[in-house]
Amino acid sequence: MSLKSNLHNLKEKYKGTKMAPAFNALHTFLYLPNEITHNGTHIKAADDLKRTMNTVIMAMVPCLIFGMFNAGYQHHLALGTIESAQGFLGASFWTWSNLVIGMWKVLPLVVVSYGVGLAIEFLFAVIKGHEVEEGYLVTGMLVPLIVPIDLPLWMLAVAVAFGVVIGKEVFGGTGMNILNPALTIRAFLFFAYPTWMSGDKVWVHGAVERAGTADAISGETILGSYAQSQEVVYSYADMFFGIIPGSIGETSKLLIILGALFLIFTKIGSWRIIVSTLIGALAMGLIFNGVVDAGWISSSSKFFGLMSVPFWQHLIIGSILFGAVFMATDPVTAAQTNKGKWIYGFLIGFISIMIRVFNPAYPEGVFLAILLMNVFAPTIDHYVVQGNVKKRLKRLKVKTA
């Protein structure tokens, strides 16, 4: 008897019981749902929630794999087993040694993220008697990509539990939450365990002990160096291709751009939000550059380092690009109207760079900016709709006059 037949029999056996949602979820995850709409619909499409979530995951998988290689690469650079960085196409980057070290550190984060998150989703489905939605599939992949690689697994488990329960389930589950669950998890980690998150010192780890060498080494990111007005030793090519320290998924801007194009092509991600977020970041960067050029801020100021960064360079350092593509575009928590998406994205980019500059102790503000705009997204849509209503009422009055 096939696996599908066995699952179907179990599904029928537990139909109407408390455990029915769990078996339905497993059956739907592996196969197409038995209950599908055949007629009487206004719009017919081949996509569903599972296909949508899987599409986003496929866009993130290259970032995950690259992050594993980069983790091992940064490890070897810090320990001196590689004399100098050889770039994106260097033979020392794409080696099994780098991948193995990266997998050793990254895969446990993925396992804990999915294990804890899905367990809570199944628990709530069984208790409340509703179906298990596929919304956490994307959140479970996002979380390992935006947390420090040396984060203790128990901290991640606690944060995931908080994010799923408080950021999602209390609002009614998938499609009802007002905050991005993955960013809620990162916010919890930031405020509960700031010493593990501040400065984003996240990268390099020793897999083996050496005489006189620490078992784990944390490397300063580019944002941290700028915030301390230190010299940045990475080239623009390194920043773009991702051969730099940083959170697992944020470093390779090339792969993030390819993921963005894939999401836009499949009509999963909103190009309006992505473009407007980047415009907002560039606008804020230009303002800060203008302040520096006008001499309105002293070079001894703690804000000078990040203010003096060329405005366009903000897009290839930090996580602004990753946030714009994979988190600001969340269809549940983002603005829904076209004009609202432009406003929503612009404010995310604008506020992100503002927080990045004015908070040198933690020189990154993307997740805070997105969470803030998640709260205001319904308000933005409300005023956009009301504005359209007023315009139509004016047209009506002109026609009837």
N, C-alpha and C positions, 0 to 999 in steps of 0.2 A: 504494500500500500504506500502511495506517495506521501511526501511531507504535506503537500497541499490538502490531500484527503484527510490526513490525520488532524491537521489544524481545523479543517472545516467541521469534522466530527466533534472536536472539542468545543468549537464555537457553538454548535447546535446544542451540545450537552449542557453548557453553562448559560445558554440563552435565557435572559430574564433574571439571572442571579447577579449577585454583587460583583462576581469576577468577569462578567460578560465584557465590560469595556476593555479589560486587559487583553483578553483573547481576540477581540475585534481589532484592537490596535496592532497586535502582532500579525494578524492575518492581512490587514490593510497595508502594513509596512512591506511585507514580502510580495503581496499580489495586489491586483486591482480590486477595489471594493465590489462586492456583489450587488449593492444597491446603487444604481446609476440612473440618471435621468435620460429618458428616451425621447419624450416629446413634451410639448406644451411650454417650452422654455422661450424666453425672449432672446437670449444670446447663447449660441452653441460654440464651445471651444474645447480643445483637446487637453488644456491644462487644468490642474486641480491643485490643492494646497500642497500635496506631496511632491508633485512635479516642480512647483514653484520653489519649495524649500531645497530640493535636490539641485536645482539650477544654481541657486546661490552658493551652495556648498561646493559645486564643481568650480565656480569662479574663485573660491578661496583655497582650494586644495593646492594649486601651484605655490601660493604664498606660504602654506604650511610646509611643503616639501623644501622649498628654498630656505625657510627659516631653520630647518633641521641642519642643512648643510652649513648655513652661516653660524649656527651655534657652535658646531665643531671647529669651524674655521677660526672664529674669534677665540676659542679655547686655545688652539695651537699658537695663535699669534701672541696671546698673553703669556703663555708658558715658554715662548721662545723656540718652539720646535719648528716654526716657520720664521725665517729671518725678517721678511718684509711682505707686505700685502702685494699680491700679484694680480689683483683685479678679478672681474667677473668671469673672464674666460681663462684665468690662470689654471694650470694643471693642479696646483695645490688646493684649489677650492673644491672641485668636483671629485672628491676622493671618498672611498668607502669609510675611511676613518672618521672624516667629518660627519658623514651621515649617521654612522653608528652612535657617536657621541650625542649628536642632535636628537636622534630617536630615543636614546636612553633618558634624556631630560624632558623631551616634549611629549612623547606618547603617554606617559603617566598623567600629565595634565589633561590630555584629551579623554583618557579613560575615566578619570575622576569627574570631569565636567559632565560627560554623558551619563555616567553611572548614577551620580547623585541626582542630577536634574531629571532624568527620565524616571527614576524611582519615585521621586516626589510627584511627578506628573501622573504616573500610574496610580499612586496612592490616592490622590485627589479625585481621579476619575472613578475609582472603585467606591470611595466614600460618598461622593456626590452623585454617582450614577450617570455620568455623562461620558461621551466618547473621548478618547485620547487624540488630541490634535497633533499635527506634525510640526507645530510652530517651534518647538525646542530643538529641532534638528539643526537649525541655523545658529541659535544661541549657543548650543553645545560646542559648535565649531568656532564661533567667534571668541568665546571666553579664553581658550588657550592662546589665541593669537594676540590678545591685548593685555595679558598679565605678564609679570616678570618671570623669566624662565627658572629662577631659583626660588620661587614662591613655595613654601611648604604645602604639601598636599592637603593637610588637615585645614589649613587656612582657606584653600580653594574650596574644599567641601563645605565649610561653614558659609562662605560667601555665596556659593551656588544655591545652597538651601535658602538663604535669606533672599537672594534675587528672585528665585522662582516663586517663593511663597508671597513675599511682600510686593515684589515688582510685577507679578503676573496673576497668580491664583486668587488673591484677594479681590481682584477686579473682575474675576469671572473666567480667567483662562485666556487661551489664544484668541486674539482679535479684540479683546476687551481692555487690555492694559494701556495705560497712558504713558508709561515710561519704558524705554528700551530695556529689556531684562538683562542683556549682556552688560550694558553700561551701568545698570543698577548694581550688578555684581562688582564691577570695578570700583564704583563709588563706595560701596561698603568696605572693600579692601583698603581704599585710600584713606577713609576716615577711621577705620578700626585698627589698621596696621600700617600707619604712615611710614614707619622706619623701613618697611619693605618696599614702599612705593615711591617715596620722595626722591626727587632727582632722577628717577627712572634708571638707576644703576642696576641693570638687569641681566647682563649677558654672560660673561665667560666663567666656565666652571672646569675644575680639574677632575677628570674621571679616575686618575690614578695619583697616588701620593708620590712626591719626589723629595729627595733630601733638601731641606731648606725651602721648600715651596709650599705655599698654602694650598689646602685642598680645594678651596673655592675662591675665585677672584671676580670681583664686580667691576666692570669697566664703565667709565663715565660716557654718557651719550653726547652727541653733538650739541643738543640743546643745553645740557648741563655745562659744557665747555663754554658756550656762548654766554650763558647766564653768569659765569664766573669771570668773563672777559679773558678766557684763556685762548691760546692759539689752537685752531682746528687743523688737524693734520690730514684730514680726508679730502680727496679731490671731489669735484662736482660729479664726475663719473661714478665714483664710489657711492656717493649719496643717491644717485639716480638708480643704479643697478642694485644697491642694497648691501654692499660689502662694508657695513658699519654696525656698531652696537645699536641696540634698540629692542623693543618688544618683538616677539617672534614674527608677527605678520606685517609689521609696519615698514620694514626697512626697504624692500624692493619696490620702488615706485614704478618700474617697468611692468612688473607682474600685476600690480594694483591697477594700472591703466588698462592692461589687457583684460583684467577681470571686469573693469567698468564697461569696456566696449562690449564684452560678452553679455553683461546684464542689460545694457541698453538695446543691443541687437535682439535679445529674447524678450524685450519689453517688460522685464522684471524690475529693473532699477529706473528711477526717474532721472533723465538727463538734465532736467531743469534744476533739480535739487543739487546734483553734482556740480554743474557749471556755476550756479549762483553761489554755492559754498566757496568755491575757489575764487570767484570774483570778490566776495566779501573779505576773504583772507588777504588777497592782493591789495584791496582798498585800504585795509587797516595797516598793512605793511608799508604802503606808500605814505600814509599819514605819519607813521613813526619815522620813516626816512626823511620826510620833510622837516620834522621837528629837529632831527640830528643835523641836517644840512643847514638849518637856520641858526644853529648854535644855541638853541633854547634849553639844552640839557648838557651838563658837564660830563666829560669823559670819565670822571671819577664816580659818577652815579652808578648805583647797582643796576639800573635799568638800561644803561648805555649799551651794554654788550648785545642784547637781543634787539634793541631799537635800531642799532646800526646794521643789522643783517639786511642785505639787499632784499627788497620786498618779494621778488620772485623766488628767492631761496627758501622762504618759509614753506613752499610747497614740496620741497624735496628733503626737508628735515622734519623730524617728529612724525606725528600720526594724523595730520590734517587731511592728507589724501586718502588714507585708509578709512578714516571716519566719514569723509564725504561720500565714499563709494559704498561701503558696506553697512554703515550704521545710520547715517542721516537719512538714507533712502528707505528705511524700514516703513513699509506701507501702513502699518497699524498706528505708529506714533508720529508720523510726519503729517504735514499739511496735505489736504486732499485736493484743493482747487489749484488750477494752474498758476494764477497770480499769487496765491498763497504759498506755493512751492518756491517761487522766486524770492519772496520776502523771507520765508523760513530758512532757506539755504543761505541767503546773503547774511542774515543775522548770525547764523552758526559760524560761518567763516570769520566774520568781523569780530565777534566776541571771543572766538578761539585765540586769535592772535593777541587780542587785548589781555586775556588772562595769561597767555604765554609770557608776555613781556612784564606785566606787573606782578607776577608771582614767581620771582626767580628761585625760590626754594623748591618749587615744583614747576619747572618751565614747560608745562604742557596743559592746555585747557580745552582740548577738543571734547573730551567726554563730558565735562561740566557744561560746555556750551550746548551740546546736543540735548542733554537732559533738561536744561533750562528751556530750550525751544520746544521740546516735547510737551512741556506743560502749557506753553503759549500757542501751540499749533491750532487747537480748536478755536481760540480767540481770533487768531489770524484769519482762519476760514470764515468765521462768523462775520467779521467786518468786510471781508471780500464779497461774501454773498449779499450782505446788506447794501454794499455799494452798488452791486449789479441791480438789485431791486430798485434802488433810488433812480438809477439811470433809466431803467425801463419805465418807471412811473413818469419821469420827465418826458420821455418820448411819447407816452400815452397822452399826457396833457397837451403836448404840442399838436398831436394829430386830431384831438377832439376840439381844440380851440378854433 
